[in-house]
Amino acid sequence: AKRQAVTNPTNTLYATKRLIGRTFEDEHTQKEAKLVPYEIVKASNGDAWVAAGGKQYSPSQVGAFVLQKMKETAEAYLGHGVSQAVVTVPAYFNDAQRRQTKDAGAIAGLDVLRIINEPTAAALAYGLDRREGENGEVIKNQCILVFDLGGGTFDVSLLNLQDGVFEVLSTAGDTHLGGEDFDTSLAAFAQKEIEKERGADIFTGDEKALRKLRTACEKAKRELSVANHANIECFIGEIEINIKITREQFEKVCEPTFQRCLD
């Protein structure tokens, strides 16, 4: 899908989790519609759906495509069929969003046994329910703060572990803050740099060029996780783009996004 996004951006879907359980008129939906190259449409019941390849899909259907692929991957690894699953969701997901996530599992052919909060799943995967004290005894009662910065959402949850049972005491976050937003900030910076260098805007109205630049920016962002500098490299038609960016520059460019995380 990422490879296709470069040549076919209007028919490649991503970050649709942000739309699940939302209406078309929702302010978050309208904000998202301005950021993605694919079309967000109004379903007959007023929900936000997406359009691609001449068809319309609910966010649950798109989620089902992803879960189906995960199901096939699990089956290939285990060597037998998989029919049941536990699915995780952001802690702030409301009943409608949880219900539609469960629907996605059903469409993918899975019996969703339980929907659990992502911070709880993270704490379990990290082994916090088995953490030992100085004397080797298992710590049964503890408070845990989990930061969850994903591709499209960011949330912070305070968990209480009491005798092996996790309880979410409080959660807060931003349903439209994640890795996608860092990519957007970096792409906007790159566009300005290219415009200054060439004296013209070569991106406005060209979704393919924008997607290609965004992909290059995401690659550079990943490199800056382990290196002090990276290059934003791609070809737009016959124009070669090569912008060097340091980690310090990246942090400055994305300072408003970082600040949103802190807030």
N, C-alpha and C positions, 0 to 999 in steps of 0.2 A: 504493500500500500504506500509506503514511504517513497519507493522508487517511482511508482505511478504518479504520486502527487506532483512531481516535478513537471510532468508532461500533461497531466489531466487533473488539475487542481479542483475544478468545479464539480468533479464527480468522485472525489476522494474524501471520505468522511473521517474526522478525528475530533477528539474532545467532546463527543456527543453526550458524555456522562453529565456535563454541565446542564443539559436540557431536560434530563429525566425528571418527570413529575412536575414540569413547569408548563404554564400556558404560553401561548404565542405572544400575548400582550404583556407578560411579565417583563419588568424593567431589565432583569438580567438576560432574558432572551433577546431583547432588542439590542442590548450592548454586545452580545455575542454575535448577532447577525452582522454587525459592522466589522467584525474582526476575521471571520472565516470566509473562504472563497466559495464554499458550497452554499446552496440556498436553504434557508430555514423557512418553513411554510406553516400555515395555520390549518390544523386538522379539523374535521367536521365537529368534533367535540370541544374545539378551542385550544387543544394542546399544541405544543411546539413539536413539529415533525421536521424531517429533513428530506431533501430531494436530491437524487443522484441517478444517472443513467435512465432518465425518463420515468422513474418510479419514486414514490414517496414511502418513507419508512418512519416508524415511531422510534424514539431513542431505545425502547425496550428491544425492538427488532435488531437494531445495530448492536446492542449489548449481547444479544443472543448469538450473533455471528462470531463475536469475540469468544464467548463462553464455549461455543461449538468447537472452535479451533483449540481451545485449552483442553476440552474434553478429549479430542482426538490425540493431542500431545500426551495427555495422561495415559490414555489407553495404549498408545504405542510404547510408552515407557514401562507400564505395568504388565503388558502382554495379555490383558483381558479387558472386557467392557467395563465402563463406568456409568452408573445410572443415578448416583446420589452425590450431593455436594453441599458444602457449607460455603455460603457466599458472604463476603465482607462489604460493608458500605461505610461512608463517612459517618461519624457519630452524630452529626447534626441532621442527617437525612430524616425527613418526616415520614408519616405513614404512607402517603401516596408514593413517595420516592422508593421506599422499601418494597411496597407492593409491586411497583413496576420493575424493580430489580428481580424480584422473585418470578415475575412473568417472563423476564428475559431468560431465566434459567429453564423454565418450563418449555419455552419455544425452542431452546437448545437441546431439549430431550433429557433434562436433568430434573430429578426430584430434589428440590432445595429443602434440605432438612431444617436449616436454620439460617437466619440472617444475623450476623454479628457485627459489632462496630470494629472498624479498622484499627483504632488504637488498642482495643482489647486483643485483637489478633496479633498485633505487633508485639505486645507485652508477652503473650503466650509463646510466640515464635522466638522471642529473645530469651525465653526461659526464666522470666522474672517470677513465675509461680514456683520455681524450683531453686531460687537464689539462696545460697547458704551464708550464714553468719560466720563470725570469727571462729567459733567452736565447731563448725561443721553442721550446725542445726539448720533446718529449712526455715526461712523467715516466712511466717504465715500471715503476718499483718504488716502492711506497708502502703504508703501513698506513692503513686508514680505519675509523673508528668510526661506525656507523650506528644512530641512535635511531629506532625505529619505533613510534609510538603510534597505534593504529588504533581502530576502533569497539569492538572486543571484546578485543583483545590488545595487549600491549606487550612488545617485545623489543629488546635491545641486541646488536649483532653486531660483532665485530672481523674485518675483511676484510684480506687481503693481495693486492695486485695485483702480479703478476710477469709482465712481458712480455705484457701484454694478457689474462692469465688470472687470474680472481678465485678466491680460496680462502677459505672461512669458517674462520677459526682458532678462534673461540670464540663462543658465543652463550648468552645468559641472558635470562630474561623471566618474565612472568606471563601464563598463558593466559586469565586472568579479570580483566584490567585494561585498561580502554580508555574511550572516550568514553561508553559506556553507564553506566559507574560514576560518572562526573561527573554525568550526568543523574540517576542514582539519588540521589546525595548532595544535589543541589539540590532534587529533588522532596521528599525527606524534610524538608529545611529549610522548604520552602514549606508542607507539611502542618502542621508545628508552628506556623508563623506564623498560618495560617488558623484552626487550633484555638484558639490564644490569643485571636485577634480575635473569634471567634464563640462560643467557650466550648463547642464541640462538635466531634466528629470526623465529617466529612461524606464521608470517603473509604473507610474500612474496608469491605471486601466489595463495593465498587462499582468494578469493573474499568474501566468506561467513563470514570468520573470520574478515576480514577488515570491512565489513558492520556492523557486530555485535559490533565491537569496536567503530565504528563511531557513531552508535546509542547511545551507552553508554556515549560517549563524548558529544553528543548533549544534553542528559539529564542532565549531570553534568553542562554544560554551562548554561542551563536554571536555574538550582538551584542556581548558583553563581550570578544570577541577584538579588536575595533576601537574600542569605546567604553568609557568609564569607568563607565557605569551603564546598566541596562536594566530593563524591566518584565516581570514574569511575569504575563501577562494571559490570561484565558479565562473562559468562563461554565460553571458547574456547575449545570445546571437553570436556575433564575432567579437564582442567586447569581453576582454578578460578582466575579471574583478579580483583584486588581491589587496586586502586591507589587513595590515598587521595590528593586532590589539593586545595589550597587556592585561594581566589580571586586575591591576589597579584601574585601568581605563574601564574595564568591564564593570567593576564595582561602582565606579562613578556614574557610568551610563545607566546602570540598573538601580541606582540609589533610591529612587521613588518606590520601586518594587520591593527592595529590601526593607524600606521604611514601613511599607504596608504589612510586611511580615511581623515587624517589631511591634507595630501598633496593635 
